[in-house]
């Protein structure tokens, strides 16, 4: 049992780290899409439009399993809760994030998103009475020290919309933290796969309503590069990491999953260098090492475990 528990923990640990990298890389794709002349609603609209078939297939199979009695049926309360989680987690949070990316630099956006793990820990401590361990505080100190170095040069941001953009991304970080906490409380009863499929289907549905109310059917007329990038956005940066993160929450919990999310935005430094030509400085490398060290600290389970 101890070996199985250890394996499950490390599977969740790897899923959280890889999912965070793939999920955070959406900023790269979004910036590339903005170069094609689209706006935030186009970015999230095409993302969800192309991701929806994947989630519908998984949701259908999960519903069939419930009808056959293989998994528990959901009550009205569960359905409402999943709908709320879908709204705040992958519609509201994503839309606010993409709105913010239009007004501020990717560096400032990443820095603000690093507040999400703090929100998860503090909300869990205040409302769910889950204490924050000294190990988690040490890991947070290492990680945020690394972030301060990595994004030191990106903090001098100019422009009249900086405050507005920062507020949007801050709202995105808070929304996603609330989603992680809410999913952590319901995931054992619903299962990670079913929760993800249902919540993302709700999110995609809300997004499509928003998109067509504003853009109409004419909004679907875009260039092939927009469709190509959006397909990558929908599959590599949405479908895969979404399930990875939910499976991780089921194995290692929401707070640790959120903290391992620190790996994702830092990885964007190298992706931005490769795809956008952004330089990598010594401070960025040192900061990356500190954040990696924080992940190692998080991965070490207490001796009592």
N, C-alpha and C positions, 0 to 999 in steps of 0.2 A: 504493500500500500504506500509505503514511503517513497519507493522508486517511482510508482505511478504518479503520485502527487508531485514529485520533483519534475518528472517529464512534462506533466500538464502545465506546470508553472513556466518552464522554459519554452514550451510551445507558445503559450500566451505571451511571453516576453518577446520572442522573435516576431510573432504576428503583430504585436503592438508597434515594434520598431520599424518593421518593413511597411506596415500599413501607414504609419506616420510619414515615412519618406515619400511614398506614392501619393498620399493625400496632400501633402504640403507642396508637391511639385505642380499642383494645379495653378499656383501663382505664375509659374513659367508659361504654362499653356495659355492662361488668361492674358498675360502680357503680349504673347504672340498673336492672340485673337484680336486684341485691341489695335494692333498694327494693321489689321484688316479692315478697320473702320467700324467695328461693332461696338455696342454698349453693354452695360452690366446685365440688362435683361436678356439680351441676345445670348450672352455667355452662359447664364444659368438656364435659359430656356432650351437651347440646343443640347446642353449637357444632360438635362433631365429627359428631354424628348428621346434621345438616343440611348439613355440608360434604362428608361422605363420598360422596354420589352424584357430585359434580363430579370428585373425585379418582379414583373408580372408572372413570368414562368416559375420562378422560385415560390412566389406567393401562392400560385395555383397548386403546386405540388404540396405545399404545407397545408393548404385548405383541404386537399384530398386526404391527407394523412389524418387530419382532425375528424373528417367525416367517417373514416374507417375505424376511429377509436384508437389509433396508434399514438396520438398525442391528445392532450386535453383540449376541449373546446374552449373558446374564449367567451367570457361574459361581456355584458354591455359596458361594464366599468373598465375592463381591459381594453376593449375596442376604443373607447373614448381616450384612454390614456395613451394608447399607441398613436392615435390621430394627433394628439397634442405634441407628442414627442417628434412625430414626423414633421409637424409644422415648424417647431422651434429649432430642430436639429439640422435638417438638411435643406429647408426652404429659407427660413428667416436668417439663420446663421450664414449660409452661403451667399444669399442675396446682399446682406449687409457687408460681407467681406468684399464681394466684387464691386459694390458701390464705392467702398473705401479705396480700393485699388485704382479707381479712376482719378482720385484726388491727391493721393499721397504716394511716396516711393515704396517700392517693394520692401526695402530695408525697414522702414518705419512700420509697415504693415506686419512684417514678421515679428518685430519687437513687441508690438501690442498683442499679437496672438499668443505670445509666450505668457501672458497673464492668465490664460485659460486653466493651466494646472493649479495656479494659486486659487482661483475661484472654486475649483472642484474641492480642494483641500479645506478651504475655509467654510464653504457652504456645508460640506459633509460634517465638519467639526461643530458648526453652530446649530444646524437643524437636525442632523442625523446622529449627533453625539458620537462621532467617530474621531478619536484623538489623532493628532498629527505627531508621529514619532520623531525622535531626534535624528534618526537616520534619514527620514524624508526632508527634514529641515536642512541637514548637511548637503543632501543631494541638490536641493533647491538653491542653496547658496553657491555651490559649484556651477550649476547650470546658468543661473542668472549672472554670475560673474563672467562666465564665458560669453553670454549674450551681450553683455556690456562692451566687451572687447570686440566681438565680431561685428557689431553694428555701430561702433563708435563713429566712424566716418559718415554714416548714413543719417545721423541725428540732426544735422543742420539742414532742415527742410524749409524751402521757401514756397510762397504761394498763399493766396487769400483763402483757399479752401482746405488748408491743412487741418484746422480744428474740426471742420465738418467731416472730413475723411477719417480722421482719428476716432471721432465719435462713432462712426459707422463700424469700424473694425473692432473697437472696444465692445460694442453691442454684439458683434459676431462672436467674439471670444466668450462673453458671458452666456450667450444663447447656447453655444456648443457645450460649455461646462454644465449647464442645466440639463442638456440632453444626456450627457454621459452619466450624470447622477441619477436621473430618472430611469434611464435604461438599466442601470445597475440594480435598481430596486425591483424591477419587473422581469428581468431577463431569466431568472431561474424558473419562473412559472411559465413564461411564454416560449423560452429557448431563443438563443442568439440568432439563428438563421431565420426563424419566423418573424421575430421582432424587426430585424433588419429589412426583410422583404416587405412587410406590411408598412413599416414606417416610411421607407423610401418610396413606396407606391403612393402613399398619401402625399408625401413631399412633391413627387413628380406631378401628381394631379393638381395640387395647388399652384405649382409653378406654371403648368400649362394653361390654367385658367387665367393667371396673371398675364402670361405672355400673349395669349390670343385676344384678351380684352384690350390690351395696349397696342399690339402690333397688327392683329388680325392675321388672316391667312397669308397676306402679302409678306409678313415677316419671315416666312419660310424661304423666301427667295434670297439666297446668299451664294457666294462664290464657292467653288470646290475646296479651296484652302480652308474656308470656315468650317465646312462639313468635315474635312479630314482632321483638323485639329480638334473639333468638337467630339469626334468619334474617339480619339485618344483620351480626351477629357472625360468622356462618359464611361469608358471601360477601364483604362489603366489608372485614372485618377479618381474614379468614383465607385464603380461596381466592386472591383477587387479590394481596395483598401477599406471600403465600408464594411464588408463582411469580415475582413481581417481584424478590424478594430472591435467589432461586436463580439467575435469569438474570443478576443483577448480580454474584454471586459468580463466575459463569463468565466474565464480561468484565473485572472489575477486581480480583478476588481477595477472600478472606475478611476480611483485616485492614481494608482500606479500606471494604468494605461494612459491617463492624461499626462503624467510626468514623462513617460517615455516618448510622448509626442514632441518633447524637446529635440529629439534627434531629427525630426522631419525638416523643420525650417532651416536648421543649420546646413543640412544636405543641399539646400537650394543654392548655397554659395557655389558649390561645384557644378550644379546643373546650370546655374546662371552663367558661369564661366564657359561652359561647353556650348550652350545654346544661344546665349545673349551676348557673349563676349565681355562679361563683367570681370574685372581683375580680382585676384585673390591676394590679400596682403598678409603680412606676418601676423598682425593682430587677429585677423580672421582665422588663421590656422591655430593660433594659441587658444582662441576662444572655442574652436571646434573640439580641441583636445579636452578642455575643461568640461564641455557638455558631454563628451563621450565618457569621461571619468564619472560624471554624475549618473549616467546610465548604468555603469558598472556597480556603483554604490546601490542603486535601486535594485539591481538584479541579485544582490546578496540577501538572502532571506535571513531573518533572525534565527538564532540557534535553537530557540524553542520550537520553531516550525519544523 
